Amino acid sequence: MAFRDHFPIFEQKTYFNSCSQGALSTEVQQAYAQYLRDWDEKGSPWELWVERSETARQAFAGLINADPNEVADCTSVSAGVSALASALDFSGERNKIVVSDFEFPTIAHIWHAQARRGARVAHVPAAGNVIPLERFAEAIDERTKLVSITHVCFRNGSRLDVPAIVELAHRKGALVLLDAYQTLGTLPVDVKALKVDFLAGGVLKYLLASAGLAFIYIRKDLVPDLYPTTMGWFSQADIFAMDIYANTPSPTARRFESGTPPVPSIYAGVAGMKLIQSVGLEKIRAEIGEITGALKEGAMRRGFNLASPADPDKHGALITLRSHKVDLLVKRLEAEGIITSSRDNNLRVSPHFYNNQRDVDVLMDCLTKHKELLV
Ligand SMILES: Cc1ncc(COP(=O)(O)O)c(C=O)c1O
């Protein structure tokens, strides 16, 4: 079976919206069916379901080259980062949080919410479609507790130079959180090579599953000194201790978990991650590189303006084009069976390994037809 045939949507549509939601595979469909079968046939197999959440933890750890004890399964990136925020102390001199202007809003909301606990937020402004390293250097100082950056910007596809920013942060004694939602599943991500202290992501997009499952990575040596206040029985050292007279956090990153895990989403998430690993992230990176290259070349040849940086080292799997009326453009494309999305005035086109040159040609022909909506 060719890989594209695992995604029935391509029989009907040209799907280019993986930055928002990965296409549904037959494997993920079957995983949901398996969840219902297990429920139906086994009744209440909680041992099995807790084991499945350990499988998800291991899959996340494998994806980022971490130890499973450094990973907390969460229901969203927001939940994981909120748990992390609750464990950080902003009462002292080191109370500054440096936040890039490329962040997904949820990340900024969480950091601004810490103002009540003594935190000060400093934004690092973009210069067009990039954030120059000097701007991070200006913002990060001896009072910086945390630098919060995204790997690839959800608005324009711009990719930040993570190792260089980490180097700047660590030199001043600050920690780094990387939001890797827009890169996980598109290329190998290695927390040890990137030297990030925390990393968050989820399965909704390029990991090919659906809502309800995400995770946060906490570097091993940081775990013992971090005490989240967003607790629950799944964050305890012994989940089944059922002790209402104490709070005994897990010695591992599981202390960042909370209540009952999202079991149906875990079935789907494990299936999506398995599919990605079976193809291989180096291969996926190469294929996405070819398709994004063809998209940029096709757009530039027709005189359409890229909102993403053109340099392949400076963008992710998301390519964006400038438009006058982007909502109308997304609707026109949809009417012709092409699924894209928009942010700001940018048309977002986000291929995955399941896209091919024919998809690029179909999109370019349709964009040419509606070129009055492009800038
Ligand atoms: C970069 C990035 N971070 C975070 C999120 C969403 O996080 P959550 O799982 O909290 O909804 C998205 C989703 O669109 C995203 O693109």
The ligand as an SDF file (V2000), in Angstrom:
LIG
                    3D

 16 16  0  0  0  0  0  0  0  0999 V2000
    2.8410   26.3980   17.8170 C   0  0  0  0  0  0  0  0  0  0  0  0
    1.5980   25.9590   18.5200 C   0  0  0  0  0  0  0  0  0  0  0  0
    1.5810   25.8470   19.8520 N   0  0  0  0  0  0  0  0  0  0  0  0
    0.4750   25.4690   20.5270 C   0  0  0  0  0  0  0  0  0  0  0  0
   -0.6950   25.1850   19.8390 C   0  0  0  0  0  0  0  0  0  0  0  0
   -1.9440   24.7700   20.5690 C   0  0  0  0  0  0  0  0  0  0  0  0
   -1.7290   24.2720   21.8100 O   0  0  0  0  0  0  0  0  0  0  0  0
   -2.8800   23.5390   22.6650 P   0  0  0  0  0  0  0  0  0  0  0  0
   -2.5400   22.0880   22.6180 O   0  0  0  0  0  0  0  0  0  0  0  0
   -2.7690   24.1170   24.0110 O   0  0  0  0  0  0  0  0  0  0  0  0
   -4.1950   23.8520   22.0320 O   0  0  0  0  0  0  0  0  0  0  0  0
   -0.7100   25.2740   18.4520 C   0  0  0  0  0  0  0  0  0  0  0  0
   -1.9610   24.9060   17.7480 C   0  0  0  0  0  0  0  0  0  0  0  0
   -2.4660   25.4040   16.8800 O   0  0  0  0  0  0  0  0  0  0  0  0
    0.4490   25.6930   17.7810 C   0  0  0  0  0  0  0  0  0  0  0  0
    0.4610   25.8260   16.4640 O   0  0  0  0  0  0  0  0  0  0  0  0
  1  2  1  0
  2  3  1  0
  2 15  2  0
  3  4  2  0
  4  5  1  0
  5  6  1  0
  5 12  2  0
  6  7  1  0
  7  8  1  0
  8  9  2  0
  8 10  1  0
  8 11  1  0
 12 13  1  0
 12 15  1  0
 13 14  2  0
 15 16  1  0
M  END
$$$$
